[in-house]
Amino acid sequence: MRTAPPEAPSAGTAVGRPPTSPGGAYAPRAAAVLLAALLLLVIVRLPWAGDLGMHAATIQRLRHSVLHPGNPLVDADTPSPYYSPWMLLLGSVARAGGLSVFVVLRLAAFTGLTLLATGVWRYVRTLSAHRAAPALAALSLVLLWGTELINWSGFLSLNSLALTVSYPSVLALGLAFHYWAWLTRALRAEAGWEVWLGLGTLWALILLCHQFTGFVATLGGLAAVLAARPPRALWPRLGAGAALGLLVLWLWPYYDFFALFSAGSDLEEVHRALYTNFLGRYWLALLGVAALVVRWRRDRRDPLVTFFLLGALVCATGFATGHYAWGRTLPAALVPAQIAAALEVVQGGGRAVRTRWAWALGGALALGAWTQAGVLGYAVGRAALPDVLAADYTPTWTGYYWITPYVKYGDVVMARDLPSRLIPAYGPYTVAPGYPDFFLPDESRRERAVRRYYTLRTPEGVRRDILRTYAVRWVVDGSRPRHDPELRVVTHGPGGQVLYAVTP
């Protein structure tokens, strides 16, 4: 079986230019290593923000029951899209090793970061043989964003990556880069059936681990195929891989993957924010768009250009039609632009042209680094930052360790707003989920019950009935002292919060 050399350049690559000397690649490699070291320090501290409580709760349920974990957040027997192959593995590790959920999350973060770094290296090597290319691409992926911060799972800005490094989205992104690299090489070589079946399985695993990143991976894979224009003889193998991937998605027992397509309307409003302050958040990536124009002039079939156009089309369509959740595919436009900007420095025109690209990219990366410098606070603590950097520090959340001496695994806690997003991470349930849940049929009723319980005008008897209906054993409140006869003060927490026990 004939195979292509692992560093074969793709369409649009400047063939014949010798790789740079080791010294020429030193600076970007050193900068990339420093960023990796920073993220490793962040993993040690594991800042709590966003969906960390959701993922911790998911591991908690799988740690206690791999086969029948139930809903991650509330005491109900429902499926959940968070029960992915990756979370199943992490829950099994926690169960077998008797490890704390937060220890397992740190292991997940290290694994995801490793896969991401190696995936970027492998994919970029399919586009350029230049020694500095992978490091420059890695720097561009995390710094070439904008001068306003964006924190969202599946987005690779440095600040966002630091806050989501333990999320399944980071692992899925790492697998996506490996998938694109593997697919690119398979399209260049006469790969056997087993390669294409493996690619189909990997594609399905990415979709199951993080659905939005899975769609980004799909667009990148489609771009690779369109750019390569494979011969007709290869289409049966491509089709077999896709069919196997669809079969894996259909057979996954923990939730119905295809049912998620009908849940999109529930996500539109929360994702509207992806389209606000658009220029401020992403304008540095315009350098990459200019690089894509240059690449397109050199080669109309350039895979990065095709990738960008597909991603931009989906995102623009989402904005025009009000399907704001489609904005989660924005990395499908950003990733090729960011990589293209890096590659122009090492494989553009003559030396003078490459020098101009190097200065432009260096300035953009410096500005991006300064914008996201507050990320240092996740490694050393906010108090250690000078005021000029602390201004851009995104505050993290305080956990609920203070309730764990009293509240046990599986207990139901009445909580609202932020507490309901954190408390399930330690094993208890809440009455209403702190995150949207498409598979929970009585989600709206639960949310109404929580709002009514905390309303001052609600009669005492109604509050008591709510507690009995959902088998509530504990109440967390910090807005005012509660004098309900069915409640007993147990302990006090940060910010004036109080844990009450529900008396029999």
C-alpha positions in Angstrom: 0.0 0.0 0.0 1.5 3.4 -1.0 1.5 6.1 1.6 2.4 9.8 1.4 5.3 11.1 3.5 4.0 12.5 6.8 5.2 16.0 6.1 4.0 16.3 2.5 2.8 19.8 1.7 -0.8 20.4 0.7 -2.1 22.5 -2.1 -1.0 26.0 -1.6 2.2 25.2 0.2 5.4 26.7 -1.1 7.2 23.6 -2.3 11.0 23.5 -2.4 11.8 26.1 0.2 14.1 24.6 2.8 13.0 24.5 6.4 14.2 27.2 8.7 17.2 26.6 10.8 16.6 25.5 14.4 17.5 29.0 15.6 14.9 30.5 13.4 12.1 28.4 15.0 13.4 29.0 18.6 11.3 32.1 19.4 7.8 30.8 18.5 8.6 27.4 20.0 9.8 29.0 23.3 6.6 31.2 23.4 4.4 28.2 22.8 6.2 26.3 25.6 5.6 29.2 28.0 1.9 29.3 27.2 1.7 25.5 27.7 3.5 25.9 31.1 1.0 28.6 32.0 -1.9 26.4 31.2 -0.4 23.5 33.3 -0.3 25.9 36.2 -3.9 26.8 35.6 -4.8 23.1 35.6 -3.3 22.8 39.1 -5.6 25.6 40.4 -8.6 24.6 38.2 -10.5 27.8 38.2 -14.2 27.4 38.5 -16.4 29.2 36.0 -19.0 28.4 33.4 -20.0 24.7 33.1 -17.4 23.1 35.4 -20.2 22.2 37.9 -22.1 20.5 35.1 -19.2 18.3 34.1 -18.3 17.5 37.7 -21.9 16.5 38.4 -21.8 14.2 35.3 -18.7 12.4 36.6 -20.4 12.1 40.0 -23.3 10.3 38.5 -21.2 8.0 36.4 -18.9 7.4 39.3 -21.8 6.0 41.3 -23.6 4.2 38.5 -22.0 3.6 35.1 -25.0 1.8 33.7 -27.9 3.9 35.1 -26.6 7.3 36.1 -29.9 9.2 35.7 -30.1 13.0 35.3 -26.9 14.7 36.3 -28.5 17.6 38.0 -32.0 16.6 39.4 -33.3 13.5 40.9 -34.9 12.1 37.7 -34.3 9.1 35.5 -33.6 10.9 32.2 -30.9 10.7 29.5 -28.4 13.5 29.1 -26.1 14.6 26.2 -23.4 15.1 28.8 -23.0 11.3 29.1 -20.4 11.1 26.3 -17.7 8.4 25.8 -15.2 10.7 27.4 -17.2 11.3 30.5 -18.0 7.6 30.7 -14.3 7.0 30.8 -13.6 9.7 33.4 -16.5 8.4 35.6 -15.0 4.9 35.4 -11.6 6.1 36.3 -13.0 7.9 39.3 -15.0 4.8 40.3 -12.1 2.4 39.9 -9.4 4.6 41.5 -11.6 6.1 44.2 -10.5 9.5 43.0 -12.1 12.8 43.8 -14.1 14.2 40.9 -11.9 17.3 40.9 -8.8 15.2 40.7 -10.3 13.5 37.7 -11.1 16.8 36.1 -7.5 17.8 36.4 -6.5 14.6 34.7 -9.0 15.3 32.0 -7.6 18.8 31.5 -4.1 17.5 31.1 -5.2 14.8 28.6 -7.3 17.3 26.6 -4.4 19.9 26.5 -2.0 17.2 25.4 -4.3 16.0 22.6 -4.9 19.6 21.5 -1.2 20.4 21.3 -0.3 17.2 19.4 -3.3 17.6 17.2 -2.4 21.1 16.2 1.2 20.0 15.5 0.0 17.1 13.3 -2.5 19.1 11.3 -0.2 22.0 10.6 2.5 19.6 9.5 0.1 18.5 6.7 0.1 22.1 5.6 3.7 23.1 5.9 7.1 21.4 6.6 8.5 24.5 8.1 9.9 23.9 11.7 8.3 27.1 13.0 4.8 26.5 11.5 3.2 24.4 14.3 4.4 26.8 17.1 3.3 29.9 15.2 -0.1 28.3 14.5 -0.5 27.4 18.1 0.2 31.0 19.2 -2.2 32.3 16.5 -5.0 30.0 17.6 -5.0 31.2 21.2 -4.0 34.9 20.7 -5.3 36.0 17.4 -8.8 37.0 18.5 -9.7 40.6 19.5 -9.3 43.2 22.1 -12.5 42.2 24.0 -12.5 38.9 25.8 -14.7 35.9 24.7 -15.1 33.0 27.0 -17.0 30.0 25.6 -16.4 26.3 25.5 -15.1 25.2 22.1 -13.4 28.6 21.6 -9.6 28.6 21.7 -8.8 32.0 22.9 -6.2 31.8 25.7 -8.6 33.1 28.4 -11.4 30.8 27.3 -9.0 27.9 27.1 -7.8 28.5 30.6 -11.4 28.5 32.0 -12.5 25.5 30.0 -9.4 23.4 29.9 -11.0 20.5 31.8 -14.2 20.5 29.6 -15.0 17.8 27.0 -14.8 20.6 24.4 -11.0 20.8 24.7 -10.6 17.1 24.3 -13.0 17.2 21.3 -11.0 20.0 19.7 -7.8 18.0 20.2 -9.4 15.0 18.5 -10.7 17.3 15.7 -7.2 18.4 14.8 -6.0 14.8 14.8 -9.0 13.9 12.7 -8.2 16.6 10.1 -4.6 15.5 10.0 -5.5 11.9 9.6 -8.1 12.6 6.9 -5.8 14.9 5.0 -3.1 12.1 4.8 -5.8 9.5 3.9 -6.9 11.7 1.0 -3.4 12.0 -0.3 -2.6 8.3 0.0 -4.3 5.1 -1.1 -5.6 4.4 2.4 -7.2 1.1 3.1 -10.8 0.5 4.3 -9.7 0.2 7.9 -8.4 3.8 7.8 -11.7 5.2 6.5 -13.7 3.1 9.0 -11.4 4.5 11.8 -12.0 8.0 10.6 -15.7 7.5 10.7 -15.6 6.2 14.2 -13.4 9.1 15.3 -15.8 11.6 13.7 -18.7 10.1 15.7 -16.7 10.1 19.0 -16.0 13.8 18.5 -19.7 14.5 17.9 -20.7 12.5 21.0 -18.1 14.2 23.2 -19.0 17.8 22.3 -21.7 18.3 19.7 -20.8 21.8 18.7 -17.1 21.0 18.2 -18.2 17.9 16.3 -19.9 20.1 13.8 -16.8 22.2 13.5 -14.8 19.0 12.9 -17.4 18.0 10.3 -17.0 21.3 8.4 -13.2 20.9 8.5 -13.5 17.3 7.2 -15.8 18.4 4.4 -13.4 21.2 3.5 -10.5 18.7 3.2 -12.6 16.4 1.0 -13.8 19.3 -1.3 -10.3 20.6 -1.6 -8.8 17.2 -2.4 -11.4 16.2 -5.0 -10.9 12.5 -4.4 -11.2 10.2 -7.4 -14.5 8.4 -7.8 -12.9 5.1 -6.7 -12.4 6.5 -3.2 -16.1 7.5 -2.7 -17.2 4.0 -1.5 -14.6 4.1 1.3 -15.6 7.7 2.2 -19.2 6.6 2.3 -18.5 3.5 4.4 -16.6 5.7 7.0 -19.5 8.1 7.2 -22.0 5.3 7.5 -20.1 3.7 10.3 -20.0 7.1 12.1 -23.7 7.5 11.8 -24.2 4.0 13.1 -22.1 4.7 16.2 -24.2 7.9 16.8 -27.4 5.9 16.5 -26.3 3.1 18.8 -24.9 5.3 21.6 -27.0 4.2 24.6 -26.8 7.1 26.9 -28.9 9.6 24.9 -30.5 10.1 21.5 -28.0 12.1 19.5 -30.4 12.9 16.7 -33.0 14.2 19.1 -30.7 17.2 19.7 -31.6 18.6 16.3 -35.1 19.4 17.6 -33.7 21.1 20.7 -32.0 24.0 18.9 -34.8 26.5 19.5 -34.1 26.4 23.3 -30.5 27.5 22.8 -31.0 30.5 20.5 -31.3 33.3 23.1 -28.3 32.2 25.2 -26.1 32.1 22.1 -27.1 35.6 20.9 -24.1 36.9 22.8 -21.8 35.2 20.3 -22.8 37.9 17.8 -22.5 40.9 20.1 -19.3 43.0 20.1 -18.4 41.0 17.1 -15.6 43.2 15.8 -14.1 43.8 19.2 -13.9 40.1 20.0 -12.5 38.8 16.7 -10.9 41.7 14.7 -7.3 40.5 15.1 -8.3 37.4 13.0 -8.8 39.7 10.0 -5.1 39.3 9.5 -5.8 35.7 8.8 -8.6 36.6 6.4 -6.1 38.6 4.4 -3.8 35.6 4.5 -6.6 33.4 3.2 -7.1 35.8 0.2 -3.4 35.4 -0.6 -3.7 31.6 -0.4 -6.8 31.6 -2.6 -5.0 33.6 -5.3 -2.2 31.0 -5.2 -4.6 28.0 -5.2 -8.4 28.1 -5.7 -8.6 24.7 -4.0 -6.8 25.6 -0.8 -8.3 23.6 2.1 -8.0 26.4 4.6 -9.9 28.7 2.3 -12.7 26.2 1.8 -12.8 25.5 5.6 -13.2 29.2 6.3 -15.9 29.8 3.7 -18.0 26.9 5.1 -17.6 28.1 8.7 -18.4 31.8 7.7 -21.4 30.7 5.7 -22.9 28.7 8.6 -22.3 31.5 11.1 -23.7 34.2 8.8 -26.7 32.1 8.1 -27.3 31.6 11.8 -27.2 35.4 12.4 -29.5 36.1 9.5 -32.1 33.6 10.4 -32.0 34.0 14.2 -30.4 30.6 14.8 -27.8 32.0 17.1 -26.7 28.6 18.3 -25.1 28.2 14.9 -22.6 30.8 16.2 -20.9 27.9 18.0 -19.4 26.9 14.7 -17.5 30.2 14.6 -14.2 28.3 15.2 -14.7 26.8 11.8 -14.0 30.2 10.4 -11.5 31.4 13.0 -9.2 28.3 13.0 -8.4 28.3 9.3 -7.9 32.1 9.3 -5.6 31.9 12.3 -3.5 29.1 10.9 -3.3 30.9 7.5 -1.9 34.0 9.2 0.8 31.9 10.8 1.7 30.0 7.6 2.2 33.2 5.6 5.1 34.1 7.8 7.0 30.9 6.8 5.7 30.1 3.3 4.6 33.4 1.8 6.3 35.1 -1.2 9.8 36.4 -1.1 11.9 37.2 2.0 10.6 40.8 2.2 7.0 39.7 2.0 7.5 37.1 4.7 9.2 39.7 6.9 6.2 42.0 6.6 3.9 39.2 7.5 6.1 38.4 10.5 6.0 41.9 11.8 2.2 42.1 11.3 1.6 38.8 13.0 4.0 39.6 15.8 2.2 42.9 16.5 -1.2 41.2 16.4 0.0 38.4 18.7 1.5 40.9 21.2 -1.8 42.8 21.3 -3.8 39.6 21.7 -1.4 38.5 24.6 -1.8 41.9 26.3 -5.6 41.7 26.0 -5.7 38.2 27.6 -2.9 38.8 30.2 -5.4 38.6 33.0 -5.2 34.8 32.5 -2.1 34.9 34.6 -4.4 35.3 37.6 -5.7 31.8 37.1 -2.2 30.5 37.7 -0.9 32.7 40.4 -4.1 34.2 41.9 -5.6 37.6 41.3 -3.9 39.2 44.2 -0.5 38.6 42.6 -1.5 40.6 39.5 -0.6 44.3 39.0 -3.6 46.5 38.7 -3.2 47.0 35.0 -3.6 43.2 34.4 -6.1 42.6 37.2 -8.5 44.8 35.3 -8.9 42.1 32.6 -9.1 39.2 35.0 -12.4 37.3 34.8 -13.4 36.5 38.4 -13.9 32.8 39.2 -16.6 31.3 41.4 -16.4 30.1 45.0 -17.3 26.4 45.5 -19.7 24.9 48.0 -17.3 22.8 50.0 -18.9 24.3 53.1 -22.1 22.3 52.7 -20.4 18.9 52.2 -20.1 17.9 55.9 -23.9 17.9 56.1 -25.3 17.4 52.6 -24.8 13.8 51.3 -24.7 12.3 47.9 -28.2 12.1 46.4 -29.8 14.6 48.8 -32.1 17.2 47.2 -31.2 20.8 47.8 -33.5 23.8 47.2 -31.3 26.4 45.5 -31.5 28.9 42.7 -29.4 30.8 40.2 -25.6 30.3 40.7 -25.8 27.8 43.7 -27.9 25.5 41.5 -25.0 25.4 39.0 -22.4 24.5 41.6 -24.0 22.3 44.2 -24.6 19.1 42.0 -20.8 19.0 41.5 -20.5 17.6 45.0 -23.1 14.9 44.6 -26.4 16.4 45.7 -29.3 17.2 43.4 -31.2 20.5 43.0 -34.9 20.9 42.4 -34.5 22.7 39.1 -31.4 22.2 36.8 -29.0 25.0 36.7 -28.4 24.5 33.0 -30.9 23.9 30.1 -32.0 20.3 29.9 -33.7 19.1 26.7 -34.5 15.7 28.0 -36.1 16.7 31.3 -39.9 16.9 30.5 -40.9 18.8 33.7 -38.1 21.3 33.5 -40.4 24.3 33.3 -42.6 23.1 36.2 -39.5 22.6 38.4 -38.3 26.1 37.5 -41.7 27.6 38.4 -41.7 25.7 41.7 -38.3 27.2 42.6 -39.3 30.7 41.8 -42.5 30.3 43.8 -40.7 28.9 46.8 -38.4 31.9 47.0 -41.1 34.5 46.4 -42.0 36.4 49.6 -45.7 36.3 49.1 -45.9 32.6 48.7 -48.0 31.1 51.5 -46.2 28.9 54.0 -48.3 25.9 53.2 -47.4 26.1 49.5 -43.7 26.3 50.2 -44.1 23.2 52.4 -45.9 21.3 49.6 -43.1 22.2 47.2 -40.5 20.8 49.6 -42.5 17.6 50.0 -43.2 17.2 46.3 -39.5 17.2 45.4 -38.3 15.4 48.6 -36.1 18.4 49.5 -33.9 17.9 52.6 -31.9 21.1 52.5 -32.4 24.8 51.5 -29.7 27.2 50.6 -30.6 30.9 50.8 -28.7 34.1 51.3 -31.1 36.8 50.4 -32.7 37.1 53.8 -33.0 35.2 57.1 -35.7 32.6 56.8 -38.0 31.9 59.7 -40.1 29.1 58.3 -41.0 26.6 61.0 -40.0 23.6 58.7 -36.4 24.9 58.4 -33.5 24.7 60.9 -30.3 26.7 60.5 -27.3 24.3 60.1 -24.3 26.4 59.0 -23.3 29.7 57.4 -21.3 30.1 54.2 -19.5 32.8 52.2 -21.5 35.9 51.2 -24.1 35.6 53.9 -25.4 32.2 52.6 -27.1 29.9 55.0 -27.7 26.2 54.8 -31.1 25.1 56.3 -32.2 21.6 57.1 -35.8 20.7 56.3 -37.3 19.4 59.5 -39.5 16.2 59.3 
